[in-house]
Amino acid sequence: MTTTEAAPGTSMAAEIAEQPQVLADLVRRAAEFRAVAEQLARARPRFVLFAARGSSDNAALYGKYLAEVLLGLPAGLVSPSTTTLYGAAPDLTDVALVAVSQSGGSPDLVEVTEQAARRGAVTVAVTNTPDSPLGAVARHTLDIGAGAERAVAATKTYSATLLALHLLVAGMRGEHSADRIGDLAQSCLDANAERVVDAAHRLRFADRIITTARGYSLSTAHEAALKLAETSYLVTRAYSGADLLHGPIAAVGPETAVLAVTGTGPGGAAMAEPLSRLAAQRAEVLRVGAGDGAQLLVPELPEELSPVLEVLPLQQLAWQLATSRGYDPDRPAGLRKVTETR
């Protein structure tokens, strides 16, 4: 290594560590999100659609739970190819379309947002690049303010997007929330600094990993699977705890590593049966959550806010596992920061 070369994973580690400040700064800008939220509330949408790719798609899954549970609105994830490849033109009158993209540069998301506005939708871009093509075509643009992200694997932009979606929904409900999120994020990172070393040691020889959760935390399971796949090249699958019991549990055994996210509230309680079945299958289970029995710890929060912090120790684990296996998570093979899909 020359003196000008950084150690593998330097950027990813730095960006994981920046998250407490990024989240605290975002909360201080909550008024910007309330202003857009109030306009959305006045529009009285009958349905919420989310358009996203990659990590942003996992954030959109979280947004879907927020919309359905807290706003009482039906919500769905757009299939961009129905617009870009098939030319579908659904009636989107009285629909709110939220396009989620760190870069704001994916042509398919730009086209979906532009076409949705023409078909009657109120469009909102949630992005780290407000002056992007996506920001230019959306009626409202919300800047997650995470700053430049040099590592290919998204970390701070992911957690900031979750918090941005939460602030938007809280604003539509006329609520204030997440005031201590920055401090709690720092305590979460500190609490797991050594724990992720032990967890990575347990997983270092794993060939396949399953991630699982219920409710709001399902987005965390999907994001954890993506991070492990793109940084350590592991075969990973994310399942709802309910879906895991409908067939895939048969393929789980002592050679299977499972990351189970067990948050608070109904979603966490619903993981009791999957955990019991995993134990019966003698799977190697690592739990992520609050309370006794968790190997990776998360501060106790209202369930709807927990995914903002649940992902932090899993990002740390992805970094630790990749670097311990000799990979550079800053430069995953075959990946670029902006993927231009159509």
C-alpha positions in Angstrom: 0.0 0.0 0.0 1.4 3.4 -0.9 1.2 6.4 1.4 -1.7 7.8 -0.7 -3.8 4.7 -0.6 -6.5 4.5 2.2 -7.0 1.3 4.1 -9.9 -0.9 2.8 -13.3 0.4 4.0 -12.0 3.8 5.2 -14.8 5.7 3.5 -17.6 3.4 4.6 -16.3 3.4 8.2 -16.2 7.2 8.2 -19.6 7.6 6.8 -21.1 5.1 9.3 -19.6 7.3 12.1 -21.1 10.5 10.6 -24.6 9.3 11.0 -25.3 10.8 14.5 -24.5 14.2 13.3 -26.4 13.8 10.0 -29.5 12.6 11.9 -29.3 15.4 14.4 -28.9 18.0 11.7 -31.9 16.6 9.9 -34.1 16.9 12.9 -33.1 20.6 13.2 -34.5 21.1 9.7 -37.8 19.4 10.5 -39.7 22.6 9.6 -38.8 22.1 6.0 -40.4 18.7 6.1 -43.5 20.0 7.9 -44.0 22.7 5.2 -44.1 20.0 2.5 -46.1 17.7 4.7 -48.8 20.4 5.3 -49.2 20.8 1.5 -49.5 17.1 1.0 -52.1 16.9 3.8 -54.1 19.6 2.2 -54.1 17.7 -1.1 -55.8 14.8 0.7 -54.2 11.9 -1.3 -56.2 8.7 -1.5 -53.1 6.6 -2.1 -49.3 6.8 -1.6 -46.9 5.4 -4.2 -43.2 5.1 -3.6 -40.6 4.8 -6.5 -37.1 3.8 -5.7 -34.2 1.4 -6.5 -31.5 -0.4 -4.4 -31.1 0.8 -0.8 -33.7 3.5 -1.5 -36.2 0.8 -2.3 -35.7 -0.6 1.2 -36.3 2.9 2.6 -39.4 3.1 0.5 -40.6 -0.2 2.1 -40.3 1.6 5.5 -42.2 4.5 4.0 -45.0 2.2 2.9 -45.5 1.0 6.5 -45.5 4.6 7.8 -48.2 5.5 5.3 -50.4 2.5 5.9 -50.1 2.4 9.7 -49.8 6.1 10.7 -51.7 7.8 7.8 -54.2 5.1 7.3 -53.6 5.3 3.5 -53.1 2.4 1.1 -49.6 2.5 -0.1 -47.5 0.6 -2.7 -44.1 0.4 -4.4 -44.0 1.4 -8.0 -42.6 -1.0 -10.7 -40.7 1.6 -12.8 -40.5 -0.7 -15.8 -44.3 -0.5 -16.2 -43.8 3.1 -17.2 -40.3 3.0 -18.9 -40.6 -0.4 -20.7 -44.3 -0.9 -21.2 -45.6 2.6 -21.4 -48.4 2.1 -18.8 -50.4 5.2 -18.1 -52.5 4.7 -14.9 -54.8 7.4 -13.6 -52.9 8.9 -10.7 -55.4 11.6 -9.7 -55.3 12.3 -6.0 -52.2 10.1 -5.6 -49.0 11.2 -3.8 -45.9 9.8 -5.5 -42.8 9.8 -3.4 -39.6 9.2 -5.4 -36.7 8.1 -3.2 -33.2 8.4 -4.6 -29.9 9.3 -3.0 -28.4 10.5 -6.3 -31.6 11.7 -8.0 -29.9 10.5 -11.3 -31.6 7.2 -12.2 -33.4 7.8 -15.5 -36.2 5.5 -14.8 -37.1 7.2 -11.5 -37.0 10.6 -13.2 -39.3 9.4 -16.0 -41.7 7.8 -13.5 -41.9 11.0 -11.5 -42.4 13.2 -14.5 -45.1 11.0 -16.0 -46.8 10.7 -12.6 -47.1 14.4 -12.4 -48.7 14.5 -15.9 -51.2 11.9 -14.8 -52.4 13.9 -11.7 -50.1 12.9 -8.9 -48.6 15.2 -6.4 -44.9 14.4 -6.6 -42.2 14.5 -3.9 -38.5 13.8 -4.3 -36.6 12.6 -1.3 -32.9 12.9 -2.2 -29.4 13.7 -1.2 -29.0 15.7 -4.4 -31.8 18.3 -4.6 -30.4 19.9 -7.8 -30.5 16.5 -9.6 -32.8 15.7 -12.6 -35.2 14.1 -10.1 -35.3 17.2 -8.0 -36.0 19.2 -11.2 -39.2 17.2 -12.2 -40.8 16.8 -8.7 -43.2 19.3 -7.4 -41.6 19.2 -4.0 -38.0 18.3 -3.2 -36.8 17.3 0.2 -33.0 17.3 0.8 -31.9 14.6 3.3 -28.6 16.6 3.8 -26.3 13.7 4.3 -23.4 15.3 2.5 -21.1 13.6 -0.1 -21.0 9.9 0.2 -17.8 8.4 -1.2 -18.3 4.7 -0.4 -20.4 2.8 -2.9 -22.4 1.1 -0.2 -25.0 3.5 1.1 -24.9 4.1 4.9 -25.6 7.6 6.0 -27.9 8.3 3.1 -30.0 5.3 4.0 -30.6 6.2 7.6 -31.1 9.9 6.7 -33.7 8.8 4.1 -35.6 6.8 6.8 -35.6 9.7 9.1 -36.7 12.1 6.3 -39.7 9.8 5.5 -40.6 9.7 9.2 -40.4 13.5 9.5 -42.6 13.9 6.4 -45.3 11.5 7.8 -45.1 13.0 11.3 -45.6 16.4 9.7 -48.7 15.2 7.9 -50.0 14.1 11.3 -49.1 17.4 13.0 -46.6 15.7 15.2 -43.0 16.4 16.3 -40.7 13.5 16.9 -37.1 12.2 17.0 -35.6 15.0 19.0 -32.9 12.8 20.6 -32.2 10.6 17.5 -28.6 11.9 17.1 -27.6 11.1 20.6 -29.2 7.7 20.5 -27.5 6.9 17.2 -24.1 7.7 18.8 -24.9 5.4 21.8 -26.0 2.7 19.4 -22.7 2.8 17.4 -20.7 2.9 20.6 -22.5 0.0 22.2 -21.9 -2.2 19.2 -18.3 -1.4 18.4 -17.0 -4.6 20.0 -20.1 -6.7 19.6 -19.9 -6.5 15.8 -16.4 -8.0 16.0 -17.8 -11.0 17.9 -20.7 -11.3 15.4 -18.4 -11.1 12.4 -16.3 -13.9 14.0 -19.4 -16.1 14.2 -20.3 -15.4 10.6 -16.9 -15.4 9.0 -17.3 -18.9 7.4 -21.0 -18.5 6.5 -21.8 -19.2 2.8 -25.4 -18.0 3.1 -27.2 -15.8 5.4 -30.9 -15.1 5.9 -32.2 -11.9 7.4 -35.7 -11.7 8.8 -38.1 -9.3 10.6 -41.7 -8.3 10.8 -43.5 -4.9 10.4 -41.5 -1.7 10.2 -38.2 -3.7 10.8 -38.7 -5.7 7.5 -37.0 -2.8 5.7 -34.0 -3.3 8.0 -33.8 -7.0 7.1 -33.8 -6.2 3.4 -31.2 -3.5 3.8 -29.0 -5.8 5.9 -29.2 -8.5 3.2 -28.2 -6.0 0.5 -25.3 -4.6 2.5 -23.9 -8.1 3.2 -24.3 -9.1 -0.4 -22.6 -6.1 -1.9 -19.7 -5.8 0.6 -18.9 -9.4 1.4 -20.4 -11.1 -1.7 -22.4 -13.4 0.5 -25.6 -15.2 -0.7 -28.2 -13.4 1.3 -32.0 -13.5 1.4 -34.4 -11.4 3.3 -37.7 -12.8 4.5 -40.6 -11.5 6.5 -40.8 -13.6 9.6 -44.3 -14.7 8.4 -43.1 -15.7 4.9 -40.1 -17.6 6.5 -42.6 -20.0 8.1 -44.4 -20.6 4.8 -41.7 -22.8 3.2 -38.2 -21.3 3.5 -37.8 -22.5 7.1 -37.4 -26.0 5.6 -34.1 -25.0 4.1 -32.7 -23.7 7.4 -30.4 -25.8 9.4 -27.2 -25.7 11.5 -25.2 -24.4 8.5 -27.5 -21.4 8.0 -26.8 -18.1 9.7 -29.8 -15.9 10.5 -29.9 -12.2 11.4 -33.2 -11.7 13.1 -34.4 -8.1 13.8 -36.6 -8.1 16.8 -37.9 -4.6 17.5 -40.4 -3.4 19.9 -44.2 -3.3 19.4 -46.3 -5.8 17.4 -43.6 -6.4 14.8 -41.1 -7.5 17.4 -43.7 -9.6 19.3 -44.6 -11.4 16.0 -41.1 -12.7 15.7 -41.5 -15.0 18.7 -42.8 -17.9 16.6 -40.1 -17.6 13.8 -37.4 -17.5 16.5 -38.8 -20.6 18.2 -38.9 -22.4 14.8 -35.3 -21.3 14.0 -34.1 -22.6 17.3 -35.8 -25.9 16.6 -33.9 -26.0 13.3 -30.7 -25.4 15.1 -29.9 -22.3 13.0 -27.1 -19.9 14.0 -29.2 -16.9 15.0 -28.0 -13.5 15.8 -30.6 -11.1 17.2 -30.7 -7.4 16.6 -32.8 -5.3 18.9 -33.5 -3.9 22.3 -33.6 -6.0 25.5 -32.2 -9.3 26.7 -31.0 -11.8 24.3 -29.9 -9.5 21.5 -26.3 -9.8 20.3 -26.5 -6.4 18.5 -28.1 -3.7 20.6 -30.6 -1.0 19.6 -31.8 1.7 21.9 -35.5 1.3 22.8 -37.6 3.6 20.6 -41.2 3.7 19.4 -41.5 0.9 16.9 -42.1 3.2 13.9 -38.8 5.0 14.5 -36.7 2.0 15.4 -35.5 1.2 11.8 -33.5 4.5 11.7 -31.2 3.0 14.4 -31.6 -0.8 13.8 -29.6 -0.5 10.6 -26.5 1.0 12.3 -25.1 -2.1 13.9 -25.8 -4.0 10.7 -23.8 -1.5 8.7 -21.0 -1.9 11.2 -21.3 -5.7 10.9 -21.2 -5.5 7.1 -18.0 -3.4 7.3 -16.4 -5.7 9.9 -17.2 -8.9 8.0 -16.0 -7.5 4.6 -12.7 -6.2 5.9 -12.0 -9.3 8.0 -12.6 -11.4 4.9 -10.1 -9.3 2.9 -12.6 -7.3 0.9 -12.8 -3.5 0.4 -16.4 -2.5 1.0 -15.6 1.0 -0.5 -15.2 -0.7 -3.9 -17.5 -3.6 -4.3 -16.8 -5.6 -7.5 -18.9 -4.5 -10.4 -20.8 -1.7 -8.7 -21.0 2.1 -9.2 -22.4 4.8 -7.0 -25.1 5.7 -9.5 -26.8 2.9 -11.4 -28.6 4.2 -14.4 -31.5 1.8 -15.0 -34.4 2.3 -17.4 
